[in-house]
Amino acid sequence: MRRQPKQKRSQQRVNRILDAAAEVFDEVGFEAATTHAIATRADTAIGSLYQFFPDKLAIFHALELRHVERVRAVWAQLSKPEIIQLPLEGFIRTLVAAFKQLFEQPTSRIVFVQYFTSRSIFQSIDDSFTEEAINFIAKLLQERNLALSPEQCHLLGEVCTYACNALILHALRSNETHRQQIFEQMEALLLVYLRPHVGDENLHSQVMMVMKCPHCNGERISKNGHRHGKQRYICKDCGKQFPEAYSLQGYGDEVKKQCLELYCNGVSFREIERRTGVSHNTVIYWVKQTATSC
């Protein structure tokens, strides 16, 4: 960027430019996009755009950073013990749903597709980011089955990452109906591939003991049928039922910490939402909660 926005109004203008650029890139591609089209979509003067970005490549580099922040926020959510310790079907479903939700955003769609079609324009993302993704998957699998060696986990993570990248790329180039079908098949593929290695029978005994009732924290849990394709459980202590997996509506401590740090650095609530995927209302609640506790 030519200069960093300091005032709130300038920050909002930059965010509008980035949002507009993601939409324009997503619709016509990076090569066909122009700064005039981006400025028009952002409802700002072309001169205002050039105050912050010298050209469309600089705008794309800013979108790279936004995508990386959002991916790391998803990783933080999926690293929670209650996600890792789910039955395999729930674990895979939650994993795929999180990334499907990520790629519903124009920023992540355009950055991901562009990486596999014109990698030379990238500044922040390279093969090391793919390796970071492999290590993330390997860590999740290691925690599900402590008997696996680091080498095995890395190989499994490598296969999962490259296979899913190829399927996601094809899905993002398809219409909405076909895209949904591909994500469903990706879930089925991962389930069959990973079951022999990290299936429910491979969960470490200490992991199985961690499962507790979310209502009373009781440990006397038994299965209680299925609903909407999810295994349900019933607590013998309080009698309440709960599913094997809740949707990813909660956030880990790392995500909360990241949002609060951005707020303390002067980033607006709306911009925090764009960078992390966390609702601005949630961030406002966290800020008020922190202020009250202090």
NORCOR-V153661 format. One record per helix or strand. SS is the DSSP state (a for helix, b for strand). FROM is the first residue (numbers start at 0). LEN is the number of residues. If there is no record, write none. Layout:
SS FROM LEN
SS FROM LEN
This chain:
a 7 21
a 34 7
a 45 7
a 55 23
a 80 4
a 87 15
a 105 12
a 118 3
a 126 18
a 149 23
a 175 23
a 199 3
a 204 6
b 220 7
b 229 6
b 240 3
a 252 12
a 268 8
a 279 14
